[in-house]
C-alpha cells in the first residue's frame, strides 16, 4: 500500500493510466513499487525487464504486457534527448 502511494505521489498526472494500475497490482505482487523510482530505462530495456519478470512467473496477458510496457517506457524512461542519442 505504501509503495503504491509513493508512486502515485511521484506521478500524479498519469494516475488514470491503465498501465499504472497493472504495475501497481501485478508488479507489486513480488516487489515494492519504490524500485521504479530513479529508473530511466529505454523501451527496449523495459521490454527485457518485463520478459524477465514473466519468465519468473508474473501473471501477465499479452494485452497487459503491452499496457505495462507503454506505461513504464513513458513514465520511467530516459529523458527524450538521451533516448534520441541512444537510437543513433
N, C-alpha and C positions, 0 to 999 in steps of 0.2 A: 504494500500500500504506500509506504513512504517513497519508494523508488518511482512509482507512477506519479506521485505528486511532484517530485523533483523534476521529472521530465516535463510535466505539464507547465510547471512554473518557468522552466527554461525556454519553452517553445509555445507560448500562448496563442500565436497566430494560426497554428495548424491543429488545434485541438479537436476539430471535427473530421480530420483526415481518417479514412477507414484503415489505412496502413498503420497509423499511430495506435489505434485500438488493438489491432492484431499484434503489434510489437508488445504492447502492454500485457496482453493476455497470453500469447504464446511464448515470447522470448523470456518474459519474467518468470515463466514456469520453472526454468532451470537456473537462472541467474538474475541479479538485480539490474534494473534499467540504468542505474548510475554508471554502468560500464560504457554507456553511449556518450557520456559527457566527455568532450575533448576529442572524440573520434572525428576523423576527416578522411574517410576512405573514398576512393573513386567508385563509380557504379560497378565496374568490374571487380574491384576488391570486395565490395559488399556482396556481390553475387557469389564469390568464393566463400565468404564467411557464412552466408545463408546455406549454401550447399553443404558446408561442413556441419552446420547445426542439424540439417535434415539427415545427414548420414549418421549423426549421433542419436537420432530418434525424434527430432522435433516434428510434431504432427501438423504438417503444412500441406494444404492442397495447392494445385498449380495456380489457381486464382489468388489465393492468399500469398503465395510466394511472390507473385508479381506486385501485389499491393505493398508488401513489406519491402521489397527491393526498391520500388519507387519512393516510398516514404524515407527509407534510410539514405538513399542516394541524394534526395532533395534536401533533407534536413541535417544530415550528418556527413556531408561530402566536403571535399576541399573547396576553398574559395574559387569562384568561377575562373579567375585569371590563372590560378595554379592548374586547374583541370585542363584548360586550353593548352598550356605549355606541355603537359604530360601527353596529350594526344598528338603532338607534333612528332 
